[in-house]
Amino acid sequence: MGQEPLLDQASLDRAVADAGIDVPPRFFAEVPSTSTIALELAADGAPEWTVVAAGHQSAGRGRLGRSWVDAPGKALAVSMILRPPVPPDRGPLVPLLAAWAMVGAISLPAVRAKWPNDLMAGERKLGGILAEGRVEGGELDHVVLGVGINVAMGEEDFPPDLRATATSLALEGADTDDAALLTRFLSALRGAWPPDDHDVAERYQRVCATIGRRVRATTTSGARVEGMATGISSTGALIVEGEEGEHVVAFGEVAHLE
């Protein structure tokens, strides 16, 4: 028999209500992707702070078309509809604010954010955040924020090729009460809403393991930038000081070099 889901409809209802949200959430035992459902609901006009959660995602996804793997009943898989009153170029601030909120909700000294969307415990990946938005008439209509956290997974639950680089709250000795974690996360995110350019950058920099390290950034166009990560711009981009001056990396992948 499989592991019972960490969440069910009743515990999700309580978690959302305890965070001060009065929009009914939706729980599914298993879905391909909570974000796919949330995107459909958002397109149909579902209100802000609609939360969709699942006991298991069979086709979860990460950035740049990658897949997200979880073990049934052992991970927190949740997406929510947000309608931030910001221009489209400020949309990348949303996942950074979410990362700040989740680092605080987990409250382990080793847990930090890695730009642009990873949550790390030391050098091992604990979770990730994916934001998908829709622009209409030059305005940002909505953002669906997907969050995946490895909660109760043991080493045997990870594919062999990920066991050296992935971890979970259980493996880190942290609280594995996912409903309580979700409440803390949603409460922090709502308390800092709506996102403000400088406020988000300042909050994120406090919990970001990338700032102050030498990095190699590979942009989506294939260009490579190497240097010291010195900060976050007002649009959520990573600022890298290289030999040829300052570079602003809006999208891409980052490797920590030291």
Beta strands, then each sheet from edge to edge (+ up, - down):
strand 1: 26-28
strand 2: 51-54
strand 3: 60-61
strand 4: 67-68
strand 5: 75-82
strand 6: 111-114
strand 7: 118-121
strand 8: 124-136
strand 9: 139-150
strand 10: 214-219
strand 11: 224-232
strand 12: 238-242
strand 13: 245-249
strand 14: 252-256
sheet 1: 1+ 2+ 5- 9+ 8- 7+ 6-
sheet 2: 3+ 4-
sheet 3: 13+ 12- 11+ 10- 14+
end
